[in-house]
C-alpha cells in the first residue's frame, strides 16, 4: 500500500482517518427564487432555466435507472439535434447551441437549460409551450431511440480519458452505484 512508502520517504507515520459524514437536509419542493435577472457587460443576453426534481428514491439502482431514463428524455427534447433547439436557432431566439445539464443524486436532482439569445423571455415562453405540446402528443419513438444511442455513446466516451474515468468512478462510488451497470440500463 501507499502508507508504508510514505512512512519510509517522509519519515512520519501517516494515520488514516475516516471520511467525515456529510449530512444534507431534504430538498424542499418550493422554488427559492422564481426569477433572477443580473446585468453585465455582455453582447448577447445569456440565460438559464432550472427545473427542480424532489422525487428521489433512496434505492441507488432506482436512482441510476431514473438518471438513464431522464438523460435519454432530455437528449430527445433538448439535445443539439432536437426540433426544439433547431426551431429556436432558426428563428433567431438563440445564437448557438441550447445546452442542458441534468443531475440526479441522492441529495438533489435538477435540469438546467442554458443558452444565449436576444430575448430570453421569448425562449422561456417557447419552452413552456413546447413542454405542454410534448406532454399532450408524446415523443416519436425513433427520436427516443436516437437519443438513447447518443447518451450511450457519451457514456462510452467517458472511457477515453483517465481523468474522466476517475471522476465517474468517484461519482458512482459516492452514489453507491456501479459505473459499469449504467451502460446496461
Secondary structure, DSSP 8 states (H G I E B T S, - for coil): -HHHHHHHHH-S----------------SS-S-S------S-SS-EEEEEEE-----SSHHHHHHHHHHHHHHHHHHHSTT-HHHHHHHHTTS-SS--EEEEEE-SS-EEEEEEEE-S-HHHHHHHHHHHHHHHHHH---HHHHHHHHHHHHHHHHHGGG-HHHHHHHHHHHHHTT--GGGTTT-
